Amino acid sequence: METVLVQLTHHKAMKLLLELEELQVIRLLKKDTAGSEKLSEKYAGKLPKEAGEKLQRLIEKGR
């Protein structure tokens, strides 16, 4: 068996996938994408330290 990640681009796509699952052609795996990883961990190290500090100062100044 092979596992693939699919992005649905039409609102009817999920219905088709559910029908395929009922026919036992595919198995849908439920994945909780929200909250699985902290944003601070996900984006850690994405900006150079200097850019992050500058951005933080701008945010504080804007408040």
N, C-alpha and C positions, 0 to 999 in steps of 0.2 A: 504494500500500500504506500501511497505517496501523500504527503500533506502539503497543501498550497494555501497561500494567503490571498484572499480575493477582496477587491474593493468594489462595492456595489455602486453602479452609476445610474441606476434607474430604480424607481420605487417598486416596480413589479418583480425585481430580481429576487428578493427574499422569498416571495411566494413560490417562485419557481424552484428555489433551493429547498424549500420545505417540502414541496411535492416530490422532488428527487429523493429526499430523505425518506419519505413515506414509502416510496418504491424500493427502498433499500439499495439505491444506486450510490448514494453518498452518505456520509455521516457528518453532521454539523457539530463542530466543537465550540463550546461556549467559552469565550475569552473575555474576562473583565479588563478592558483597556483603561478604564478610569480608575485612578487611585492605586494602580499596581506599583507605581514608582513615584517617589517624591520628585517634584519638579527641580528642587535644589540638587538632587542626585543626578537627575537626567541631564541637566544642563551645566553641571559642574565642569569648569575648565574650558567652556566654549568661547569665552571672551578672554582676551588678555587681561591680566590683573589691572593694568593702568586704565584700560577702557572701562572695566567694571567699576573701579573706584570713581572715575569721572561721571559715569552714569548715575551712581549712587548719590554723588554730590548734587547733580542736577535734580534728581527726584526729591531730595531733602529740601533743596532751595525752592522748588515748586510748591511744596506744602506750605 
